[in-house]
Amino acid sequence: MTIANDAALVLFSGGQDSTTCLGWALERFARVETVGFDYGQRHAVELEVRPRIRELMAGLKPQWKQRLGDDHMVTLDALAAISETALTRDTEIAFADSGLPNTFVPARNLIFLTFAGAVAYRRGARHIVAGMCETDYSGYPDCRDDTIKAMQVALSLGLDRKVTVHTPLMWVDKAGTFAMARDLTRDIAGQGFLDLVVEHTHTCYLGDRSHRHAWGYGCGTCPACDSSCTACTGPSASECSACIPSKFLSGSTCLDECP
């Protein structure tokens, strides 16, 4: 479904969530541009995989190739300079006294959305698409729906034009994200986009590309990997409605092998 001739700007890190959001946007908007942020993140490998992901996505569907526009990279060195976190420092990942993981970079998403708003204004885009999620979000307060809605209001007021911030994954867990990626290319042979998301994106906070799991590359223990390897969508492991790649849904349970 295309929304008239509107343009959208996608916050595109190179991770599984933002890549799925890019596919979501390419199905809906006539022109889609991307923006990435280099803020001194420990897992800078996510920035390295971005160009290849864009290239592969353009090859999946003719309309995606036609709609995919320019990519923008914004350097935010100051964010790392003022952030003593495990996402910007070579330190062990643990829980801080606040109860949040020490991978929480204070105000990161607020800053990302502010710069995205500036880029979108210059590029004539009134829609911003981002992968924030309140289901698998490690407790980060700047991933909450209320935070994003407040930023949408602030951007619209500050830019003196209506800005809509779309968060397609806000109420979706990781298995649901994989299901969305699968469904976006149901009309082409094979899994297509889902295979791309698993094989070519990078989400692991430690930047680990040496360990391949069923859900993608990563250390398997950091908060991002722990979220990625959630087996199923549903209230419990025995009440699944969808499974991650390599798992098979049998009744209401995710199995390792096809029954």
C-alpha positions in Angstrom: 0.0 0.0 0.0 1.6 3.3 -1.1 0.6 6.5 0.8 0.1 8.8 -2.2 3.4 10.4 -3.3 4.7 11.0 0.2 8.4 10.5 1.1 9.7 8.8 4.3 13.0 8.8 6.1 13.9 5.5 7.8 16.3 5.4 10.8 18.5 2.6 9.4 21.2 1.2 11.6 21.9 -2.0 9.7 20.3 -4.1 12.5 17.4 -6.6 12.2 14.7 -4.2 13.4 15.6 -1.2 11.3 16.0 -3.3 8.2 12.6 -4.8 8.7 11.2 -1.2 9.1 12.9 -0.2 5.8 11.1 -3.1 4.1 7.8 -1.9 5.7 8.4 1.6 4.5 9.3 0.5 0.9 5.9 -1.2 0.7 4.1 2.0 1.7 5.8 5.1 0.5 6.6 6.4 -3.0 10.1 7.6 -2.0 12.1 6.2 0.9 15.5 7.5 2.1 17.6 6.3 5.0 19.7 7.8 7.7 22.3 6.2 9.9 24.2 7.5 12.9 27.9 7.1 13.8 28.0 7.8 17.5 31.1 5.9 18.4 29.1 2.7 19.0 31.0 -0.4 20.1 29.2 -2.4 17.4 30.2 -0.1 14.5 30.1 -3.2 12.2 26.4 -2.4 11.9 27.3 0.7 9.8 29.6 -1.4 7.6 26.7 -3.8 6.6 24.3 -1.0 5.7 25.3 -0.4 2.0 25.1 -4.1 1.2 21.7 -4.5 2.8 20.3 -1.6 0.8 21.8 -3.1 -2.4 20.2 -6.5 -1.7 16.9 -5.0 -0.8 16.8 -3.1 -4.1 17.2 -6.4 -5.8 14.3 -8.1 -4.1 11.5 -6.2 -5.8 11.4 -3.8 -8.8 9.2 -1.4 -6.8 11.7 -1.4 -3.9 14.5 -0.5 -6.2 12.4 2.4 -7.7 11.4 3.8 -4.3 14.7 3.5 -2.5 16.4 6.9 -2.4 19.5 8.4 -0.9 21.3 7.3 2.2 22.5 9.9 4.8 25.1 9.4 7.5 25.3 11.7 10.5 28.3 11.7 12.8 27.5 12.2 16.5 30.9 12.0 18.2 29.6 14.1 21.1 27.1 11.4 22.1 29.9 8.9 22.8 32.0 11.6 24.5 29.3 12.2 27.1 28.1 8.6 27.4 29.8 6.3 29.9 28.0 3.2 28.7 28.8 -0.4 27.6 27.5 0.6 24.1 30.2 3.3 23.7 33.0 1.9 25.9 34.9 -1.4 26.0 33.4 -2.5 29.3 31.4 -5.5 30.6 27.6 -5.4 30.0 25.7 -5.4 33.3 22.8 -3.8 35.0 23.4 -0.3 36.4 22.1 1.0 39.8 19.2 2.5 37.9 18.0 -1.0 37.1 18.6 -0.5 33.4 21.3 -2.3 31.4 24.5 -0.2 31.1 24.0 -0.4 27.3 21.4 2.4 27.7 22.8 5.5 26.1 20.8 8.4 27.7 18.6 10.3 25.2 20.1 8.5 22.2 16.7 8.0 20.5 15.7 11.6 21.3 18.9 12.8 19.6 18.4 10.4 16.6 14.9 11.6 16.0 15.9 15.3 16.3 18.6 14.9 13.7 16.3 12.7 11.6 13.7 15.5 11.7 16.3 18.0 10.4 17.3 15.6 7.6 13.6 14.9 6.8 12.8 18.6 6.7 15.6 19.3 4.2 14.6 16.3 2.0 10.9 17.1 2.0 9.8 14.0 4.0 7.0 14.3 6.4 7.2 10.7 7.6 9.9 9.2 9.8 10.1 5.5 10.3 11.9 4.0 13.3 12.3 0.6 14.9 11.7 1.5 18.6 9.8 -1.3 20.4 8.2 -1.5 23.8 8.0 -5.3 23.8 11.7 -6.2 23.4 13.3 -3.0 24.6 15.5 -3.9 27.6 13.6 -1.2 29.6 15.1 1.7 27.7 12.8 4.7 28.4 13.4 6.3 25.1 11.9 3.3 23.3 8.5 3.7 24.9 5.5 4.6 22.9 4.8 7.7 25.0 8.3 9.0 24.4 8.0 8.6 20.6 4.6 10.3 20.6 6.0 13.2 22.6 8.9 13.5 20.1 6.4 13.5 17.2 4.6 16.5 18.8 7.9 18.3 19.5 9.1 17.8 15.9 5.9 19.0 14.4 5.9 22.1 16.5 9.6 22.8 16.1 9.6 22.3 12.4 6.2 24.0 11.9 4.9 21.2 9.8 3.1 17.9 10.6 5.6 15.1 11.1 4.5 11.6 11.6 6.8 9.1 13.4 5.9 5.5 12.5 7.1 2.7 14.7 5.8 -0.6 13.1 7.5 -2.7 15.7 6.3 -0.9 18.8 4.0 -3.7 20.0 5.8 -6.6 18.2 8.2 -9.1 19.8 11.2 -10.5 17.9 9.4 -13.5 16.5 6.7 -11.1 15.3 9.4 -9.0 13.6 10.7 -12.0 11.8 7.1 -12.9 10.7 6.7 -9.3 9.4 9.9 -9.7 7.3 8.7 -13.0 6.0 5.3 -11.6 5.0 6.8 -8.6 3.2 8.1 -10.8 0.4 5.5 -13.6 0.4 4.9 -12.7 -3.3 8.4 -13.8 -4.4 10.0 -17.2 -4.4 11.6 -18.4 -1.2 11.8 -16.5 2.1 13.6 -13.6 0.4 13.6 -10.7 2.7 13.6 -12.8 5.9 16.8 -14.6 4.7 18.4 -11.2 4.1 17.5 -10.0 7.6 19.0 -13.1 9.2 22.1 -13.3 7.1 23.2 -9.8 6.4 22.1 -7.5 9.2 23.9 -6.9 12.5 22.4 -6.4 15.9 24.8 -7.8 18.5 26.1 -5.1 20.8 29.6 -6.6 20.9 29.9 -6.5 17.1 30.4 -10.3 17.0 30.2 -11.6 13.3 32.0 -14.9 14.1 29.1 -16.8 15.6 26.2 -17.7 13.4 22.9 -18.7 15.1 19.5 -19.6 13.6 18.5 -16.0 14.1 21.6 -14.3 12.8 25.1 -13.3 13.9 26.1 -12.4 17.4 27.7 -13.3 20.7 24.4 -14.9 21.9 24.6 -13.4 25.4 24.3 -9.5 25.2 20.8 -7.9 25.5 20.4 -7.5 21.8 21.2 -11.2 21.1 19.0 -12.4 23.9 16.1 -10.5 22.4 16.9 -11.8 18.9 16.8 -15.4 20.0 13.3 -15.4 21.5 11.7 -18.5 20.1 8.1 -17.6 19.6 5.3 -15.0 19.6 2.8 -15.8 22.3 2.1 -15.6 26.0 4.3 -18.6 26.8 6.5 -21.2 25.2 3.5 -23.5 24.9 1.2 -20.9 23.5 3.1 -19.8 20.4 1.5 -18.1 17.4 4.7 -17.7 15.3 8.3 -18.9 15.5 11.7 -17.5 14.6 13.6 -18.8 11.5 14.7 -22.5 11.8 11.9 -23.3 14.3 8.7 -25.0 13.3 5.2 -24.2 14.7 3.4 -27.4 15.7 0.1 -26.7 17.3 1.1 -24.0 19.7 4.8 -24.9 20.3 8.0 -24.1 18.4 10.0 -27.2 17.6 13.6 -27.6 16.3 12.5 -30.1 13.7 9.5 -30.4 11.5 7.2 -33.0 13.1 
